[in-house]
């Protein structure tokens, strides 16, 4: 990974390599709302964006949208986390399955669950029942 780049951003770049254009809707959302860091993105918005991308693109052979991973983990959990970093916002509400998925797939360039727990959380709310709440 590149030196000097945040691990989560480096992982987001890697995901973009696996699934080109997967963040295009997120980027548009960021551009139109760049001056409003407290804007919330909901579970439904993230899931709809991911479903829309999957309709127009074949499932990649590797990465978190590949068929093997999608059978075991809800991919929108990872997508929402990456979308948060992509838009410069941080998770306020997160699901334990994210940490399990990152650990089991050995995504060592992504943030560990332990590191995520220590971050200052602001400006990003995932609107779904979660196993863990950070404040």
WOURPE-V382734 format. One record per residue. SS is DSSP state (h for helix, s for strand, l for the rest). BURIAL is I if it has 24 or more other C-alpha atoms within 12 Angstrom, else O. Layout:
ss:burial
SS:BURIAL
SS:BURIAL
This chain:
ss:burial
l:O
l:O
l:O
l:O
l:O
l:O
h:I
h:I
h:I
h:I
h:I
h:I
h:I
h:I
h:I
h:I
h:O
h:O
l:I
l:O
l:I
l:I
l:I
h:O
h:I
h:I
h:O
h:O
h:I
h:I
h:O
h:O
l:O
l:O
l:O
l:O
l:O
l:O
l:O
l:I
l:I
l:I
h:I
h:O
h:O
h:I
h:I
h:O
h:I
h:I
h:O
h:O
h:I
h:I
h:O
h:O
l:O
l:O
l:I
l:O
l:O
l:O
l:I
l:I
l:I
l:O
h:O
h:O
h:I
h:O
h:O
h:O
l:I
l:I
h:I
h:I
h:I
h:I
h:I
h:I
h:I
h:I
h:I
h:I
h:I
h:I
l:I
l:I
l:I
l:I
l:I
l:I
s:I
s:I
l:I
h:I
h:I
h:I
h:I
h:O
h:I
h:I
h:O
h:O
l:I
l:O
l:I
l:O
l:O
l:I
l:I
l:I
h:I
h:O
h:O
h:I
h:O
h:O
l:O
l:O
l:O
l:O
l:O
l:I
l:I
l:I
l:O
l:O
l:O
l:O
l:O
s:O
s:O
l:I
l:O
